[in-house]
Amino acid sequence: MILASVILAASQAAAPVRPNPMELGPSIGQPLLAFEAKDQNGTMRDLDGLKGPNGVVLVFFRSADW
């Protein structure tokens, strides 16, 4: 009887609210906060070190399996 109650309670749990991906991350033109991350070779890079004379273009890719 206890097992049946647990299964029933789990099946009635509300589905998690998923965020809208269009509302995540910085907006177009919004200044970024300073950050540091590893590049494809494992070298730590910061935003100022990536900027060239014309600035920098960052592309954020969200994995399809999150």
C-alpha positions as CSV (number, residue, x, y, z in Angstrom):
1,M,0.0,0.0,0.0
2,I,2.9,2.4,0.8
3,L,4.5,1.7,-2.6
4,A,1.2,2.4,-4.4
5,S,1.0,5.8,-2.6
6,V,4.5,6.7,-3.6
7,I,3.9,5.8,-7.2
8,L,0.7,7.8,-7.3
9,A,2.3,10.8,-5.7
10,A,5.1,10.7,-8.2
11,S,2.8,10.5,-11.2
12,Q,0.8,13.5,-10.0
13,A,3.9,15.7,-9.6
14,A,3.8,18.8,-11.7
15,A,6.1,18.9,-14.7
16,P,9.2,21.1,-14.3
17,V,8.8,24.6,-15.8
18,R,11.3,24.9,-18.7
19,P,12.8,28.3,-19.3
20,N,12.3,30.1,-22.6
21,P,15.7,29.8,-24.4
22,M,15.1,33.2,-26.1
23,E,15.2,34.8,-22.6
24,L,18.5,33.2,-21.5
25,G,21.9,34.8,-21.8
26,P,22.8,38.3,-22.9
27,S,20.7,40.3,-25.3
28,I,22.0,41.6,-28.6
29,G,24.2,44.6,-28.0
30,Q,24.2,44.2,-24.2
31,P,27.7,44.6,-22.7
32,L,29.1,41.4,-21.2
33,L,30.5,41.0,-17.8
34,A,34.2,40.1,-17.6
35,F,34.7,36.3,-17.7
36,E,37.3,33.6,-18.1
37,A,36.9,30.2,-19.8
38,K,38.9,27.4,-21.3
39,D,39.3,27.4,-25.1
40,Q,39.4,24.2,-27.2
41,N,43.0,23.6,-26.2
42,G,42.4,24.0,-22.4
43,T,44.1,27.4,-22.3
44,M,42.3,29.9,-20.0
45,R,41.1,33.0,-22.0
46,D,39.5,36.2,-20.8
47,L,37.3,38.6,-22.7
48,D,39.9,41.4,-22.8
49,G,42.5,38.9,-24.2
50,L,40.1,37.9,-27.0
51,K,39.3,41.5,-28.2
52,G,41.1,42.7,-31.3
53,P,41.2,46.2,-32.8
54,N,37.6,45.8,-34.0
55,G,36.3,44.0,-30.9
56,V,35.2,40.4,-30.7
57,V,32.4,38.2,-31.9
58,L,31.2,35.6,-29.5
59,V,28.9,32.8,-30.5
60,F,27.0,30.9,-27.7
61,F,25.8,27.4,-28.7
62,R,23.4,25.6,-26.5
63,S,23.6,21.8,-26.6
64,A,20.5,20.0,-27.9
65,D,20.9,17.3,-25.2
66,W,20.6,19.6,-22.1
